[in-house]
Amino acid sequence: MSDTVIIVGAGLAGLACAVRLHSAGVPVRVVESSEEVGGRVRTDVVDGFRLDRGFQVFNTAYPEAGRVLDVAALDLRAIPSGVIAFERGRRERFMLPWRHPSQALSGLLADVGSPLDKVALAALTARDIALPADRLRDGRERTTQEELRHWGISQKMIEKMIRPFLAGVVLERELETSSRFFHLIWRAFARGTVGVPALGMGQIARQLATRLPPGAISLGTPVIAVSEDGVETAGDGTIPARAVVVATDPAMAAALYPGLEIPTMRSVTTFYHAAPRSPMEDPTQIVDVEGHITDTLVISDAAPEYAPPGRALISTSVLGVLSAGDEPRVRARLSQIYGTDTSGWEHLATYAIGDALPAMPPPLRMRRPVRFADGRYVCGDHRDTGSHQGALVSGRRAADAVLADLG
């Protein structure tokens, strides 16, 4: 029998698993069906524009990222900590005062809630910043909607600022996500710097891949079955393995492991447009209170490397699976939001991500099993939480399970 552990899938979870096993001296081979590492966290280059596959950001407050990545080498381009809420032709800016002292009054003056609402939100935020993550993870569980009302935040503030912001984070507008995950992600946004690597989100996976030995990753190698002896591929026959870790999307994982319990998945579609100039003066994210779109950002204002000189790149996300046929109505809404004529903008690409994030309603299992059967394991954000943090942690957990079982 081969001593090699095979990891099926070269997304963040699979690569994190492979790096952990390799560092422990275990021979690994990563097999990936596509022609590039990264899974959902990839970047395409189109006519000089860097297009992440769906709008994504990196958060420096994710502890697992700090453990497994050289964050400085990612050369992050920060995105301001706050949002602009757009509703009925009006924009309201709400910035985190400790991140942007010069704009500290923006939150106080914004018509998104009463002074008592803002005090309540400040108290919630201060509590989340101060408490260890384990305390938040073990706290009383409700839906996010119920939790916000429990903290005394009015429905007006929920509707005008919190719901539209969180819709782009958890990919649902009903606020039915577990309050435990809400507090963890709110803590991360309050404590960390949010941004994108200068050369695109795909740099995260590429960095992990460089920590594996040459030849350890086989691209363009679809796996069609997992057996006790290894994996069966579409082109290379059976590859023997001592153990197999499936690190694919949930649907493929369930196909390879019949009977595997997987969560419902959330979907989102991102539209990219190129403009001759930026319609904004800063790269603050705009959220649509009315929900015609979810959010939009001139990403090249934050990361100039995302666009060729003299051009601007606008990233816009909408919940659900849409197509290029929906682009005209998105473009029309962008004209209202940015207050400019968008008819001359170039539509670069549409990315519909059907399995973007796992749904996380209560009761939320933040640690799903990574052992499936003898010698067979599984990882991915669907085993932990729907975030880069969850994907990386699940990869480590699967690797640790393999190491424990192999002795």
C-alpha positions as a Python dict, from the first residue, in 0.01 Angstrom:
ca = {
    (1, 'M'): (0, 0, 0),
    (2, 'S'): (117, 353, -77),
    (3, 'D'): (226, 576, 212),
    (4, 'T'): (78, 878, 37),
    (5, 'V'): (-228, 1064, 160),
    (6, 'I'): (-437, 1193, -129),
    (7, 'I'): (-631, 1518, -95),
    (8, 'V'): (-909, 1562, -350),
    (9, 'G'): (-948, 1933, -420),
    (10, 'A'): (-701, 2222, -416),
    (11, 'G'): (-916, 2486, -250),
    (12, 'L'): (-816, 2653, 76),
    (13, 'A'): (-927, 2358, 290),
    (14, 'G'): (-748, 2097, 80),
    (15, 'L'): (-428, 2297, 56),
    (16, 'A'): (-429, 2374, 429),
    (17, 'C'): (-472, 2003, 497),
    (18, 'A'): (-189, 1912, 260),
    (19, 'V'): (48, 2172, 408),
    (20, 'R'): (-21, 2047, 760),
    (21, 'L'): (40, 1683, 663),
    (22, 'H'): (353, 1770, 466),
    (23, 'S'): (494, 1965, 761),
    (24, 'A'): (443, 1652, 973),
    (25, 'G'): (646, 1445, 729),
    (26, 'V'): (356, 1268, 558),
    (27, 'P'): (380, 1226, 177),
    (28, 'V'): (86, 1403, 13),
    (29, 'R'): (-62, 1436, -332),
    (30, 'V'): (-333, 1689, -414),
    (31, 'V'): (-553, 1608, -713),
    (32, 'E'): (-761, 1891, -858),
    (33, 'S'): (-1012, 1867, -1142),
    (34, 'S'): (-956, 2222, -1272),
    (35, 'E'): (-641, 2378, -1414),
    (36, 'E'): (-571, 2606, -1118),
    (37, 'V'): (-555, 2590, -740),
    (38, 'G'): (-792, 2788, -520),
    (39, 'G'): (-1139, 2639, -565),
    (40, 'R'): (-1384, 2921, -500),
    (41, 'V'): (-1098, 3155, -406),
    (42, 'R'): (-949, 3220, -748),
    (43, 'T'): (-866, 3522, -961),
    (44, 'D'): (-897, 3546, -1339),
    (45, 'V'): (-713, 3806, -1546),
    (46, 'V'): (-930, 3947, -1826),
    (47, 'D'): (-795, 4227, -2047),
    (48, 'G'): (-565, 4339, -1766),
    (49, 'F'): (-839, 4335, -1499),
    (50, 'R'): (-814, 4102, -1198),
    (51, 'L'): (-1152, 3940, -1140),
    (52, 'D'): (-1199, 3741, -822),
    (53, 'R'): (-1451, 3461, -865),
    (54, 'G'): (-1720, 3637, -669),
    (55, 'F'): (-1657, 3939, -447),
    (56, 'Q'): (-1448, 3825, -151),
    (57, 'V'): (-1231, 3992, 110),
    (58, 'F'): (-954, 3875, 340),
    (59, 'N'): (-981, 3956, 712),
    (60, 'T'): (-662, 3984, 917),
    (61, 'A'): (-856, 3897, 1234),
    (62, 'Y'): (-905, 3536, 1125),
    (63, 'P'): (-668, 3351, 1362),
    (64, 'E'): (-614, 3047, 1140),
    (65, 'A'): (-508, 3268, 852),
    (66, 'G'): (-244, 3423, 1074),
    (67, 'R'): (-116, 3077, 1163),
    (68, 'V'): (-88, 2929, 814),
    (69, 'L'): (-27, 3230, 588),
    (70, 'D'): (241, 3492, 547),
    (71, 'V'): (-8, 3777, 559),
    (72, 'A'): (254, 4044, 488),
    (73, 'A'): (349, 3866, 165),
    (74, 'L'): (-11, 3896, 41),
    (75, 'D'): (46, 4272, 14),
    (76, 'L'): (-307, 4355, 125),
    (77, 'R'): (-494, 4657, -5),
    (78, 'A'): (-728, 4770, 272),
    (79, 'I'): (-1096, 4843, 222),
    (80, 'P'): (-1243, 5106, 459),
    (81, 'S'): (-1419, 4970, 767),
    (82, 'G'): (-1772, 5089, 715),
    (83, 'V'): (-2049, 5107, 460),
    (84, 'I'): (-2250, 5354, 259),
    (85, 'A'): (-2620, 5267, 271),
    (86, 'F'): (-2811, 5364, -45),
    (87, 'E'): (-3188, 5410, -34),
    (88, 'R'): (-3423, 5610, -255),
    (89, 'G'): (-3152, 5819, -411),
    (90, 'R'): (-2977, 5900, -84),
    (91, 'R'): (-2646, 5771, 52),
    (92, 'E'): (-2570, 5747, 425),
    (93, 'R'): (-2213, 5681, 538),
    (94, 'F'): (-2149, 5476, 854),
    (95, 'M'): (-1780, 5422, 939),
    (96, 'L'): (-1616, 5252, 1238),
    (97, 'P'): (-1486, 5549, 1441),
    (98, 'W'): (-1179, 5372, 1584),
    (99, 'R'): (-1070, 5283, 1231),
    (100, 'H'): (-1152, 5619, 1073),
    (101, 'P'): (-1132, 5892, 1342),
    (102, 'S'): (-1168, 6168, 1084),
    (103, 'Q'): (-1509, 6026, 992),
    (104, 'A'): (-1618, 5951, 1348),
    (105, 'L'): (-1922, 6177, 1315),
    (106, 'S'): (-2050, 5988, 1012),
    (107, 'G'): (-2211, 5718, 1222),
    (108, 'L'): (-2359, 5966, 1467),
    (109, 'L'): (-2513, 6176, 1192),
    (110, 'A'): (-2626, 5895, 963),
    (111, 'D'): (-3003, 5854, 947),
    (112, 'V'): (-2992, 5478, 999),
    (113, 'G'): (-3123, 5463, 1353),
    (114, 'S'): (-3178, 5657, 1674),
    (115, 'P'): (-2903, 5761, 1917),
    (116, 'L'): (-3015, 5473, 2141),
    (117, 'D'): (-2973, 5232, 1849),
    (118, 'K'): (-2617, 5349, 1799),
    (119, 'V'): (-2540, 5315, 2169),
    (120, 'A'): (-2681, 4962, 2165),
    (121, 'L'): (-2476, 4870, 1858),
    (122, 'A'): (-2165, 5020, 2017),
    (123, 'A'): (-2224, 4812, 2331),
    (124, 'L'): (-2269, 4494, 2126),
    (125, 'T'): (-1954, 4568, 1929),
    (126, 'A'): (-1748, 4647, 2241),
    (127, 'R'): (-1861, 4321, 2401),
    (128, 'D'): (-1771, 4120, 2091),
    (129, 'I'): (-1428, 4282, 2066),
    (130, 'A'): (-1351, 4217, 2433),
    (131, 'L'): (-1471, 3858, 2473),
    (132, 'P'): (-1264, 3558, 2361),
    (133, 'A'): (-1401, 3385, 2054),
    (134, 'D'): (-1478, 3071, 2256),
    (135, 'R'): (-1718, 3267, 2477),
    (136, 'L'): (-1903, 3399, 2174),
    (137, 'R'): (-1910, 3053, 2018),
    (138, 'D'): (-2073, 2909, 2330),
    (139, 'G'): (-2320, 3191, 2391),
    (140, 'R'): (-2697, 3161, 2387),
    (141, 'E'): (-2817, 3092, 2034),
    (142, 'R'): (-3092, 3272, 1842),
    (143, 'T'): (-3130, 3395, 1489),
    (144, 'T'): (-2936, 3711, 1411),
    (145, 'Q'): (-3265, 3903, 1379),
    (146, 'E'): (-3370, 3793, 1728),
    (147, 'E'): (-3027, 3870, 1870),
    (148, 'L'): (-3020, 4224, 1737),
    (149, 'R'): (-3363, 4294, 1884),
    (150, 'H'): (-3246, 4137, 2212),
    (151, 'W'): (-2969, 4397, 2225),
    (152, 'G'): (-3224, 4676, 2187),
    (153, 'I'): (-3149, 4761, 1826),
    (154, 'S'): (-3458, 4890, 1647),
    (155, 'Q'): (-3605, 4742, 1333),
    (156, 'K'): (-3528, 5069, 1156),
    (157, 'M'): (-3154, 5031, 1211),
    (158, 'I'): (-3169, 4664, 1119),
    (159, 'E'): (-3343, 4745, 790),
    (160, 'K'): (-3138, 5052, 698),
    (161, 'M'): (-2788, 4932, 780),
    (162, 'I'): (-2735, 4592, 941),
    (163, 'R'): (-2951, 4373, 716),
    (164, 'P'): (-2810, 4509, 387),
    (165, 'F'): (-2454, 4481, 518),
    (166, 'L'): (-2489, 4127, 651),
    (167, 'A'): (-2665, 4013, 334),
    (168, 'G'): (-2332, 4039, 155),
    (169, 'V'): (-2153, 3850, 433),
    (170, 'V'): (-2384, 3553, 502),
    (171, 'L'): (-2568, 3567, 166),
    (172, 'E'): (-2921, 3585, 306),
    (173, 'R'): (-3145, 3881, 390),
    (174, 'E'): (-3375, 3718, 645),
    (175, 'L'): (-3108, 3733, 920),
    (176, 'E'): (-3180, 3370, 1006),
    (177, 'T'): (-2809, 3295, 1050),
    (178, 'S'): (-2709, 3174, 1397),
    (179, 'S'): (-2634, 3453, 1642),
    (180, 'R'): (-2318, 3265, 1742),
    (181, 'F'): (-2171, 3300, 1396),
    (182, 'F'): (-2296, 3659, 1372),
    (183, 'H'): (-2101, 3756, 1684),
    (184, 'L'): (-1786, 3580, 1559),
    (185, 'I'): (-1797, 3751, 1222),
    (186, 'W'): (-1892, 4089, 1376),
    (187, 'R'): (-1593, 4053, 1609),
    (188, 'A'): (-1366, 3981, 1314),
    (189, 'F'): (-1486, 4288, 1123),
    (190, 'A'): (-1443, 4508, 1430),
    (191, 'R'): (-1096, 4379, 1520),
    (192, 'G'): (-937, 4311, 1183),
    (193, 'T'): (-840, 4489, 866),
    (194, 'V'): (-1043, 4387, 563),
    (195, 'G'): (-886, 4394, 221),
    (196, 'V'): (-773, 4207, -88),
    (197, 'P'): (-425, 4092, -191),
    (198, 'A'): (-276, 4329, -446),
    (199, 'L'): (-271, 4055, -710),
    (200, 'G'): (-612, 3910, -626),
    (201, 'M'): (-767, 3669, -379),
    (202, 'G'): (-617, 3380, -574),
    (203, 'Q'): (-281, 3466, -416),
    (204, 'I'): (-395, 3302, -92),
    (205, 'A'): (-418, 2957, -246),
    (206, 'R'): (-106, 3010, -454),
    (207, 'Q'): (91, 3091, -140),
    (208, 'L'): (-25, 2769, 27),
    (209, 'A'): (60, 2571, -286),
    (210, 'T'): (421, 2693, -279),
    (211, 'R'): (466, 2522, 59),
    (212, 'L'): (421, 2180, -97),
    (213, 'P'): (700, 1991, -275),
    (214, 'P'): (727, 2003, -655),
    (215, 'G'): (489, 1760, -820),
    (216, 'A'): (263, 1730, -516),
    (217, 'I'): (-32, 1894, -697),
    (218, 'S'): (-190, 1728, -1001),
    (219, 'L'): (-416, 1971, -1189),
    (220, 'G'): (-671, 1865, -1449),
    (221, 'T'): (-726, 1538, -1264),
    (222, 'P'): (-1095, 1476, -1188),
    (223, 'V'): (-1170, 1209, -927),
    (224, 'I'): (-1475, 995, -1002),
    (225, 'A'): (-1467, 756, -705),
    (226, 'V'): (-1299, 695, -370),
    (227, 'S'): (-1224, 341, -257),
    (228, 'E'): (-1046, 178, 34),
    (229, 'D'): (-732, 161, -179),
    (230, 'G'): (-722, 518, -308),
    (231, 'V'): (-901, 723, -571),
    (232, 'E'): (-1015, 652, -924),
    (233, 'T'): (-953, 935, -1167),
    (234, 'A'): (-1103, 1009, -1505),
    (235, 'G'): (-770, 990, -1687),
    (236, 'D'): (-500, 837, -1468),
    (237, 'G'): (-681, 529, -1344),
    (238, 'T'): (-657, 435, -977),
    (239, 'I'): (-408, 621, -759),
    (240, 'P'): (-324, 422, -444),
    (241, 'A'): (-331, 599, -109),
    (242, 'R'): (-293, 528, 259),
    (243, 'A'): (-578, 769, 330),
    (244, 'V'): (-801, 1002, 129),
    (245, 'V'): (-925, 1348, 226),
    (246, 'V'): (-1210, 1487, 13),
    (247, 'A'): (-1180, 1866, 8),
    (248, 'T'): (-1425, 1951, -267),
    (249, 'D'): (-1747, 2150, -268),
    (250, 'P'): (-2027, 1985, -66),
    (251, 'A'): (-2214, 1842, -365),
    (252, 'M'): (-1906, 1666, -500),
    (253, 'A'): (-1812, 1550, -151),
    (254, 'A'): (-2156, 1391, -112),
    (255, 'A'): (-2119, 1226, -454),
    (256, 'L'): (-1785, 1074, -357),
    (257, 'Y'): (-1906, 986, -7),
    (258, 'P'): (-2271, 873, -37),
    (259, 'G'): (-2449, 940, 289),
    (260, 'L'): (-2232, 1237, 388),
    (261, 'E'): (-2440, 1499, 567),
    (262, 'I'): (-2402, 1839, 401),
    (263, 'P'): (-2572, 2173, 469),
    (264, 'T'): (-2791, 2379, 240),
    (265, 'M'): (-2579, 2622, 41),
    (266, 'R'): (-2624, 2994, -27),
    (267, 'S'): (-2566, 3141, -372),
    (268, 'V'): (-2451, 3476, -509),
    (269, 'T'): (-2371, 3629, -846),
    (270, 'T'): (-2102, 3891, -903),
    (271, 'F'): (-2098, 4126, -1202),
    (272, 'Y'): (-1781, 4307, -1307),
    (273, 'H'): (-1784, 4632, -1503),
    (274, 'A'): (-1502, 4845, -1637),
    (275, 'A'): (-1537, 5223, -1643),
    (276, 'P'): (-1310, 5495, -1782),
    (277, 'R'): (-1287, 5650, -1436),
    (278, 'S'): (-1403, 5578, -1082),
    (279, 'P'): (-1750, 5705, -993),
    (280, 'M'): (-1641, 5736, -627),
    (281, 'E'): (-1383, 5928, -427),
    (282, 'D'): (-1295, 5638, -197),
    (283, 'P'): (-1333, 5256, -195),
    (284, 'T'): (-1608, 5230, 66),
    (285, 'Q'): (-1854, 4948, 4),
    (286, 'I'): (-2208, 5054, -87),
    (287, 'V'): (-2500, 4838, 26),
    (288, 'D'): (-2846, 4856, -130),
    (289, 'V'): (-3110, 4898, 141),
    (290, 'E'): (-3388, 4822, -109),
    (291, 'G'): (-3222, 4497, -214),
    (292, 'H'): (-3215, 4542, -593),
    (293, 'I'): (-2850, 4444, -562),
    (294, 'T'): (-2662, 4337, -249),
    (295, 'D'): (-2350, 4551, -259),
    (296, 'T'): (-2112, 4725, -495),
    (297, 'L'): (-1757, 4854, -470),
    (298, 'V'): (-1504, 5023, -695),
    (299, 'I'): (-1248, 4757, -613),
    (300, 'S'): (-972, 4927, -811),
    (301, 'D'): (-997, 5228, -578),
    (302, 'A'): (-880, 4997, -299),
    (303, 'A'): (-643, 4787, -511),
    (304, 'P'): (-520, 4978, -818),
    (305, 'E'): (-355, 4656, -937),
    (306, 'Y'): (-701, 4516, -1015),
    (307, 'A'): (-738, 4743, -1321),
    (308, 'P'): (-513, 4866, -1603),
    (309, 'P'): (-390, 5226, -1574),
    (310, 'G'): (-662, 5478, -1649),
    (311, 'R'): (-949, 5233, -1593),
    (312, 'A'): (-1175, 5149, -1298),
    (313, 'L'): (-1315, 4809, -1195),
    (314, 'I'): (-1656, 4790, -1029),
    (315, 'S'): (-1762, 4472, -848),
    (316, 'T'): (-2135, 4422, -781),
    (317, 'S'): (-2300, 4126, -610),
    (318, 'V'): (-2661, 4006, -609),
    (319, 'L'): (-2799, 3719, -403),
    (320, 'G'): (-2896, 3407, -596),
    (321, 'V'): (-2788, 3251, -923),
    (322, 'L'): (-2824, 3503, -1206),
    (323, 'S'): (-2691, 3521, -1560),
    (324, 'A'): (-2547, 3773, -1801),
    (325, 'G'): (-2906, 3837, -1910),
    (326, 'D'): (-2965, 4011, -1576),
    (327, 'E'): (-2679, 4254, -1635),
    (328, 'P'): (-2889, 4538, -1786),
    (329, 'R'): (-3103, 4575, -1472),
    (330, 'V'): (-2792, 4560, -1254),
    (331, 'R'): (-2630, 4829, -1468),
    (332, 'A'): (-2945, 5044, -1436),
    (333, 'R'): (-2936, 5016, -1057),
    (334, 'L'): (-2566, 5107, -1055),
    (335, 'S'): (-2651, 5425, -1243),
    (336, 'Q'): (-2887, 5522, -960),
    (337, 'I'): (-2645, 5423, -685),
    (338, 'Y'): (-2339, 5597, -827),
    (339, 'G'): (-2533, 5889, -970),
    (340, 'T'): (-2371, 5861, -1310),
    (341, 'D'): (-2438, 5736, -1661),
    (342, 'T'): (-2333, 5370, -1674),
    (343, 'S'): (-2437, 5305, -2035),
    (344, 'G'): (-2075, 5325, -2147),
    (345, 'W'): (-1945, 5083, -1887),
    (346, 'E'): (-1806, 4757, -2024),
    (347, 'H'): (-1951, 4436, -1884),
    (348, 'L'): (-1643, 4221, -1826),
    (349, 'A'): (-1780, 3905, -1665),
    (350, 'T'): (-2058, 3746, -1461),
    (351, 'Y'): (-1976, 3487, -1196),
    (352, 'A'): (-2270, 3285, -1061),
    (353, 'I'): (-2156, 3094, -752),
    (354, 'G'): (-2419, 2834, -670),
    (355, 'D'): (-2244, 2685, -367),
    (356, 'A'): (-2089, 3002, -229),
    (357, 'L'): (-2142, 2952, 145),
    (358, 'P'): (-2313, 2699, 371),
    (359, 'A'): (-2633, 2817, 536),
    (360, 'M'): (-2582, 2858, 911),
    (361, 'P'): (-2921, 2879, 1087),
    (362, 'P'): (-2957, 2774, 1451),
    (363, 'P'): (-2888, 2525, 1590),
    (364, 'L'): (-2549, 2562, 1424),
    (365, 'R'): (-2294, 2282, 1436),
    (366, 'M'): (-1968, 2470, 1409),
    (367, 'R'): (-1765, 2150, 1403),
    (368, 'R'): (-1905, 1882, 1173),
    (369, 'P'): (-1717, 1550, 1166),
    (370, 'V'): (-1414, 1530, 937),
    (371, 'R'): (-1389, 1150, 963),
    (372, 'F'): (-1623, 973, 720),
    (373, 'A'): (-1501, 612, 736),
    (374, 'D'): (-1180, 418, 792),
    (375, 'G'): (-910, 592, 592),
    (376, 'R'): (-1153, 844, 448),
    (377, 'Y'): (-1186, 1204, 561),
    (378, 'V'): (-1355, 1526, 449),
    (379, 'C'): (-1289, 1898, 493),
    (380, 'G'): (-1421, 2230, 366),
    (381, 'D'): (-1606, 2528, 509),
    (382, 'H'): (-1917, 2308, 519),
    (383, 'R'): (-1748, 2118, 805),
    (384, 'D'): (-1691, 2437, 1008),
    (385, 'T'): (-1816, 2788, 936),
    (386, 'G'): (-1882, 2960, 606),
    (387, 'S'): (-1566, 3168, 584),
    (388, 'H'): (-1201, 3148, 485),
    (389, 'Q'): (-1136, 3087, 855),
    (390, 'G'): (-1372, 2789, 850),
    (391, 'A'): (-1212, 2641, 539),
    (392, 'L'): (-860, 2669, 679),
    (393, 'V'): (-959, 2529, 1019),
    (394, 'S'): (-1138, 2234, 862),
    (395, 'G'): (-826, 2151, 663),
    (396, 'R'): (-619, 2146, 979),
    (397, 'R'): (-876, 1937, 1162),
    (398, 'A'): (-884, 1679, 883),
    (399, 'A'): (-504, 1663, 876),
    (400, 'D'): (-490, 1618, 1253),
    (401, 'A'): (-746, 1337, 1229),
    (402, 'V'): (-533, 1163, 964),
    (403, 'L'): (-220, 1202, 1176),
    (404, 'A'): (-395, 1066, 1484),
    (405, 'D'): (-531, 764, 1298),
    (406, 'L'): (-208, 683, 1116),
    (407, 'G'): (-11, 708, 1436),
}
